Every structure is written in structure tokens, then in C-alpha cells.
């Protein structure tokens, strides 16, 4: 006998043995789990900072890696066009109390319904596609934000080298510990790339006390020069079963990333002027207040950075030479700062802030990362 799910005035027919309510809303708590968005690097290979949007290398030892969207030029698993490629560039055996991982912090407001830290803690399932040149048991962990003292350590086996394999780990919700539910980091997902015995390591899987990254007796990617570790399709969802990866349209996923980071560069900003401002005049450096809106609300007040050549032009095309930020007045929904220049201006004079040429090396960025 077939059944159907009915909700919100809509009936969904079901020809299977058991009807299941369709999932709506944010199924996947991981942002950019398919590694499509790479605002900082645009697919270039990097060794520090963020690998792709929302994924940050975390290294406390001398291990070295390159990180690159689609690095290694292998074919992604079916259904995906991108992956994060990680390559070890040394042969470093992790020392005691050192670690290397690739991690994503998940904002507390996006996992508050899991009710971790209470008696109602929900079970979740972490699933992902992975490919490595090293077979054997690999590891990782889910760690609470804030206190960083509760960790679920998981392992997964790479059966065949240089072959995409899909893995899933079911995690019973933590009924103890503190798991933030605000706009700070609620939890971290970490894939271990090389962790020595001691502070960051465990020798068993499951719930642990401490800030754990993975197993000290698992495969350590950092220990083999040229070893590769590729990952994509990372999904964390409520429930004890891994479902198909939740594909999100590109524009919405980009905006989800822009809550934490946005960049205006020579390749994206309008050449006619990113913003206009008014000169105070009279002194050098001459300060001008510049403001524009972010497409989405930042997680918190962003910090600002700049690179390359930024210009301040009068409407008569006199270059007043931008030299940096005087003060940051940005808020959750706006980028706002006082811009300094080497040339004094005329009070009340209207100016253009221009990111010079079409080079991605010329940029202004705002970061509200976890």
C-alpha cells in the first residue's frame, strides 16, 4: 500500500513502501562543500590563508602543503565540477603536540537546532567524497566552537589509491559540553593531514574530551612528499543516513560565502568607480569617508584589507593617490572607512574610489570569518 506526505496544504504522492517528508531549508550545514566558490584565489595554488571559501588550513607544525581548487587536474566524482586538491610538499612526520588539517567553522546559528550540549542532542551524518594517493585509515574530527574541548573523532578507509570514494560517518549528538548557537563558531569540521601524539590526537574514535584533530595512528599525509588528498561533496546533515548532496544554485552559495568574506578586485569592481566620497580638504593625509553596501549581511563587523593599486580620482581625473585606511567604520551590512591619500583635497570635492586596471592583485576585501 502506498502512502503520501501532506504538509503546508500540498500533498506529495509516494510510490515507495514508506513515505518520507521532503527535506526543506538548509539540509547541508557545510557552506561550499562542493568547493565551487574561491573568491580569494580564483583557482590559483596557495600555501596559506584560505584554500577556497570557508575552508581554512590549520597547521601548527612544519608540514607544508599546497591547496588549490581542482589542483592536480583529476576528474571530479560524478555530479561535481570542483574539488579541493591538497598536496604535501615535504616529508614531515608530525611531532608531539603538533597538527595539520583542513577545516571549516560552522556558525552557531546554523546548527542551533541540533541541540548539542543538551539531553535532546540530535544525531547527524557527515558524508563526503575523498581521493588520496595514500591508502589506509585516515581521520578527522568534529569539535565544538568556543571552548574547543569536546571532539568527535572519526576514521575512514581509503581502499584504492587515486580513486574517488564516498564516505559517511554517523555521529550521535553530544549531550554534554558547550556548543555555541550564536554568530560565533558553533562547531568545526576537520580533516586530519598530519597529527602527532599529544594534545591534538587520540588513539580511538568517538567522543573525546579536548581539542582533537584526528588519530595519531592514522595515515599522515604530511609524512609523504608529493602525497595528495582531494575532497569534495562535504555534507553535514541531521539524521542517521547520508542523503544525496544538496546542490545550491551558484548565486545563493556565493552570497552564503559573502556573509564571511567579500572581495572587490580589478576583475569584479566597476572601472568607472567602486564608490564616491567627499573630500574634507586642507591637510595631508586627506581623509575621505567611503561607504557601500555588502550584498548580504556580514556575520560580524568585518576587518578590511587592500592590495595592489587603489586610486582616488577627482571628477577632473586628478589622482590624489590612495594610501590606506584611516579608520574602519564598517558594520554588518555596510563597508565604510576613511581613506587616506598623499594629496590634500578641496573641502566638499567629490571623488571616485577606483580599483585600478583589471588585475585581481588590486583589491579591497572585507572579512568576517570565524
ZADREN-993133 format. One record per residue (C-alpha): x, y, z. Coordinates in steps of 0.1 Angstrom, whole numbers, padded with zeros to 4 digits, always signed. Each point is the difference from the previous one (the first is absolute). Last residue first. Example, Ala and Ser with C-alpha at 12.3 -4.5 7.8 and 13.67 -1.06 7.14 Angstrom:
<nodes>
+0137-0011+0071/-0014-0034+0007/
</nodes>
This chain:
<nodes>
+0350+0326+0121/+0004+0023-0030/-0013+0035-0001/+0023+0012-0028/-0002+0030-0023/+0023+0003-0030/+0012+0029-0021/+0019-0011-0032/+0027+0004-0026/+0017-0033-0005/-0031-0012-0019/+0013+0023-0029/-0026+0018-0021/+0014+0035+0003/-0001+0020+0032/-0026-0004+0027/-0016+0034+0000/-0012+0022+0028/-0016+0030-0017/+0000+0035+0015/-0024+0029+0007/+0016+0031+0014/-0016+0014+0031/+0032+0013+0014/+0027+0001-0026/+0025-0028+0002/+0034-0006+0015/+0022-0025-0018/+0017-0031+0015/-0034-0018+0006/-0019-0014+0029/-0034-0018-0002/-0024+0001+0028/-0020-0032+0002/-0034-0016-0007/-0010-0034-0012/-0037-0006+0008/-0025-0025+0013/+0017-0014+0031/+0019+0032+0008/+0030+0018-0015/+0014+0031+0016/+0037-0009-0005/+0023+0029+0006/+0029+0015-0020/+0002-0026-0028/+0027+0000-0026/+0022+0021-0023/-0024+0011-0027/+0017+0023-0025/-0018+0034-0007/-0002-0007-0037/-0015+0029-0019/-0026-0013-0024/-0022+0032-0001/-0026-0020+0020/+0027-0003+0026/+0017-0034+0002/+0010-0021+0030/+0018-0031-0012/+0007-0035+0013/+0030-0019-0013/+0010-0034+0014/-0014-0014+0032/-0026+0010+0026/-0013-0013+0033/-0031+0007+0021/-0014-0016+0031/-0037-0008+0000/-0025+0008+0027/-0018-0033+0006/-0016-0028-0021/-0002+0024-0029/-0035+0009-0013/-0004-0008-0037/+0009+0018-0033/+0023+0024+0020/-0009+0036-0001/+0024+0029-0008/+0018+0026+0019/+0030+0024-0003/+0008+0027+0025/+0029+0022-0012/+0032+0009+0019/+0027+0023-0014/+0035-0010+0010/+0009+0027-0004/-0022+0029+0010/-0025+0025-0013/-0027-0021-0015/-0029-0019+0015/-0005-0018-0033/-0034-0016-0008/-0005-0036-0011/-0010-0020-0031/+0002-0038-0002/+0013-0028-0022/+0008+0023-0028/-0002-0001-0038/+0020-0032-0002/-0028-0019+0017/+0013-0025+0026/+0003-0037-0010/+0033-0006-0018/+0018+0029+0016/-0010-0013+0034/-0029+0004+0025/+0002-0028+0025/-0026-0015+0023/+0004-0022+0030/-0022-0015+0027/-0035+0008-0011/+0014+0000-0035/+0002-0038+0002/-0037-0003+0003/-0004+0025-0028/+0022-0021-0023/-0021-0031+0009/-0032+0019-0009/+0015+0011-0034/+0013-0034-0008/-0033-0020+0006/+0003-0024+0029/+0004-0037-0005/-0008-0021+0031/+0021-0031-0003/-0021-0032+0000/-0009-0013+0034/+0022-0014+0027/-0021-0018+0027/+0000+0005+0038/-0018+0033+0000/+0009+0037-0002/+0024+0010-0027/+0037+0007-0005/+0010-0002-0037/+0034+0001-0017/-0003-0005-0037/+0037+0005-0006/+0034-0013+0012/+0035-0006-0014/+0030-0012+0019/+0033-0004-0018/+0034-0012+0011/+0029+0018-0017/+0024-0004+0030/-0014-0025+0024/-0003+0008+0037/-0025+0028-0004/-0027-0024-0011/+0001-0017+0033/-0020-0033-0001/-0014-0008+0034/+0018-0008+0033/-0001+0035+0013/-0038+0001-0006/-0017+0032-0008/-0004+0038+0007/-0008-0001+0038/-0006+0031+0022/-0008-0019+0032/-0023-0025+0016/-0008-0028-0025/-0031-0013-0017/+0006-0028-0024/+0032-0014-0016/+0030-0013+0018/+0038+0008+0000/-0006+0037+0005/+0019+0031-0011/+0000+0037+0004/+0018+0003+0034/+0023-0030-0002/+0010-0023-0029/+0008+0016-0033/-0026+0012-0025/+0003+0000-0038/-0026+0009-0027/-0030-0005+0023/-0034+0012-0015/-0017+0023+0023/-0036+0011+0004/-0004+0028+0025/-0029+0009+0023/-0022+0028+0011/+0024+0027-0011/-0013+0034+0010/-0033+0015-0012/-0021-0017+0028/-0007-0036+0008/+0033-0009+0018/+0005-0036+0009/+0010-0005+0036/+0007-0035+0013/-0024-0029+0007/-0028-0017-0019/+0022-0004-0032/-0021-0012-0029/+0007-0034-0014/+0022+0002-0030/-0005-0020-0032/+0030+0000-0024/-0003-0002-0037/+0026-0006-0028/-0001+0002-0038/+0031-0012-0018/+0019+0016-0029/+0030-0020-0010/+0037+0011+0001/+0008-0029+0024/-0026-0026+0007/-0015-0009+0034/+0002+0034+0017/-0015-0008+0034/-0019+0024+0022/+0005+0011+0036/-0019+0022+0024/+0009+0020+0031/-0029+0018+0017/+0015+0029+0019/-0010+0020+0031/+0025+0025+0015/+0001+0028-0026/-0016+0024+0025/-0013+0024-0026/-0008-0024-0028/-0006-0037+0005/+0020-0025-0020/-0009-0024-0028/+0031-0022-0008/+0021-0015-0027/+0016-0033-0010/+0017-0021-0026/+0004-0038+0001/+0018-0015-0029/+0009+0010-0036/+0022+0029-0009/-0004+0017-0034/-0033+0014+0012/-0035+0006-0012/-0030+0010+0021/-0037+0006-0005/-0019+0011+0031/-0026-0009+0026/-0006+0011+0036/-0031-0013+0016/-0017+0016+0030/-0018-0013+0031/-0018+0026+0021/+0007+0011+0035/-0033+0002+0021/+0018-0006+0033/+0019+0032-0006/+0035+0010-0011/-0009-0005-0036/-0035+0014-0008/+0003-0008-0037/-0023+0029-0006/+0028+0024+0008/+0021-0012-0030/-0002+0029-0024/-0003+0027+0028/+0033-0014+0014/+0020+0008-0031/+0018-0029-0015/+0038+0001+0000/+0016-0019-0029/+0033-0019+0002/+0031-0013-0018/+0024-0015+0024/+0035+0000+0013/+0011-0008+0036/+0027+0003+0026/+0000-0012+0036/+0026-0027-0005/+0018+0003-0033/-0017-0006-0034/+0021-0020-0025/+0009+0025-0027/+0008-0011-0035/-0006+0033-0018/-0021+0015-0027/-0032-0018+0009/-0028+0006-0026/-0035+0011+0007/-0027+0001-0028/-0034+0015+0009/-0027-0012-0024/-0020+0014-0028/-0023-0011-0028/-0021-0025+0019/-0028-0024-0010/+0023-0029-0007/+0032+0002+0020/+0025+0027-0011/+0024-0008-0029/+0036+0007+0010/+0019+0032-0007/+0022-0002+0031/-0014+0031+0016/-0038+0003-0008/-0002+0029+0025/+0035+0002+0014/+0018-0005+0032/+0038-0006+0002/+0014-0016+0031/+0028+0004+0025/+0005-0018+0033/+0021+0020+0025/-0026-0001+0028/-0030+0019+0013/-0021-0003-0032/-0036+0010-0006/-0009+0004-0037/-0033+0018-0004/-0031-0010-0020/-0028+0026+0000/+0008+0012-0035/+0029-0019-0016/+0034-0008+0014/-0001+0029+0025/+0032+0014+0015/+0032-0018-0009/+0016-0020-0028/-0019+0011-0031/-0007-0014-0035/-0022+0022-0021/-0036-0009-0007/-0014+0035+0004/+0021+0005+0031/-0020+0022+0024/-0035-0005-0013/+0001-0038-0004/-0035-0013-0001/-0007-0034-0016/+0016-0022+0028/-0030-0024+0000/-0004+0005+0038/-0003+0037-0006/-0019+0005+0033/-0003-0030+0023/-0033-0002+0019/-0016-0020-0028/-0037-0004+0002/-0007+0038+0001/-0037+0004-0007/-0022-0029-0011/+0003-0037+0003/-0030-0020-0014/-0020-0020+0025/+0006-0037-0006/-0027-0025-0011/+0008-0036+0004/-0003-0028-0025/+0006+0023-0029/-0025+0015-0024/-0003+0032+0019/-0023+0029-0010/+0008+0034+0016/-0030+0018+0013/+0001+0038+0004/-0019+0020+0025/+0030+0008+0021/+0006-0038+0005/-0012-0033-0014/+0023-0030-0004/-0014-0029-0020/-0006-0037+0004/+0002-0030-0022/-0014-0034+0010/
</nodes>
